[in-house]
């Protein structure tokens, strides 16, 4: 059956990446198979391939991207066009870099793994790598992620060793970014964009829940609902 909800998966598909298998499955579970997932390689995004046909954009895990600029171009598209956006793991990291560069004017902000000598190492090694770790996150009141889970906290799975450099946290606080979730050490593990219909990025990987529990994450459910609203709005505008 043809779907009216199309979601761009921004990343370089690798069948060895569990998240790359989990994300389409999670979206299918959350939508009763009514979401069409389309992989958009980061190099294609860098070339300027159109993203206007999609009702949602998910920047997926998988460092290093073949084109970090392509990933950030897609993230910026979602941010400025108000297209529902979800970024997980590396998607979280590069969403922060994109915002710092293009919204805050910090042109030297970068990811320390891909650019060790960058002027502003916004994304740096974590004090403790979170490869295959499950840990508690606490959701901030009034956030979309808190509403999605209907709970104050959750235990989530990570597969990463980089995150927001705490040295630059204050550069982001007070901007349009909301710190939406923290861990037990109060380090930022999710953020949202104020005034956007749905723009959530998490360092943890909610997509993995479909593999471990056989059900989609509440956050994936909320993302799909946002994409459906986007689709309905586009359809009405075109009619």
Secondary structure, 3 states (H helix, E strand, C coil): CCCCEEEEEECCCCCCCHHHHHHHHHHHHHHCCCEEEEEECHHHHHHCCCCCCCCEEEECCCCCCCCHHHHHHHHHHHHHHCCEEEEECHHHHHHHHHHHHHCCCCCCEEECCCCCCCCEEEEEEEEEEEEEEEEEEEECCCCHHHHHHCCCEEEEEEEEEEEECHHHHHHHCCCCEEEEEECCCCCEEEEEECCCCCEEEECCCHHHHHHHCCCCCHHHHHHHHHHHHHHHHHHHHHC
